[in-house]
Amino acid sequence: MRLNIPTGCAALVLALATGAPGVDAREIDTRAEEIVARAQQAARYAGDDGRSLARMLITDSRGQQQQRVFTLLRRDIEDGGDQDFLVVFSRPADVRGTALLVNKKTTRDDDRWLYLPALDLEKRISAGDKRTSFVGSDFFYEDISGRNPALDWHDLISEGADEIVIRCEPKEPGSVEFAYSHAVIHPDTFLPIRAEYFDAEGSLIRKIETLEVADVQGHPTVLRSQVSDLRSGSSTVLEMRNPQYDIGLDDQAFGTGALRNPPQQWLKP
């Protein structure tokens, strides 16, 4: 299980572009597609399922900090295909019990639900909200499960001994806040090194960096990453603690009932 959650086309969400309805076709960079497919597999599909305790440290432009602690569960419906994610918050007290359920789809928009215990409110997150802040952090909802691979064109910029650079261009520019992004990939592990997001003038507006990688059960795994919003000056560091793969998660862990009544046996360290 790759529990890094970097965003967009790159980082924790690198994916194979397969085309999207209503978008004009253009010449496909087959080498770029091959690299992106390998990166997607490395960053998202280690093991059949997985669990990790996660800690977010959010720093605003004035240097003030707050943290979020949650457990992330993931299960593959099909290797390289659909997946389920459940995120359950334990700290701080004002978000304890908040839960996000994602049924990730490879051929259409993901299904996402959020449960807010303070209001006893369960609501569906629309596709239009997927690139908005996730519980006040610099991560987006879309970062949790990854950007749909069919939404971007991919072109190989450079391929060297230290890094591979892929340009990712959204097929529907009006649906995102960036004009294009660069996915910088490690040529040995195919894990993300960083993801850079640019506006139409070519200015860097958002960046995600991998800070620490370790071998977990034979899988190279991102343990620490940081996303920076260069326009607001805020940043969020994400640390994955005690990640585990192939733990035998079942269907009940990802049903809509898990929002109000999360599977406690899988939330314990």
Secondary structure by P-SEA (a helix, b strand, c coil): ccccccccccccbbbbbcccccccccccaaaaaaaaaaaaaaaccccccbbbbbbbbbbccccccccccbbbbbbbccccccbbbbbbbccccccccbbbbbbcccccbbbbbbbbccccbbbbbccccccccccccccccccccccccccbbbbbccccccbbbbbbbbcccccccccbbbbbbccccccccbbbbbcccccccbbbbbcbbbbccccccccbbbbbccccccbbbbbbccccccccccccccccccccccccccccc
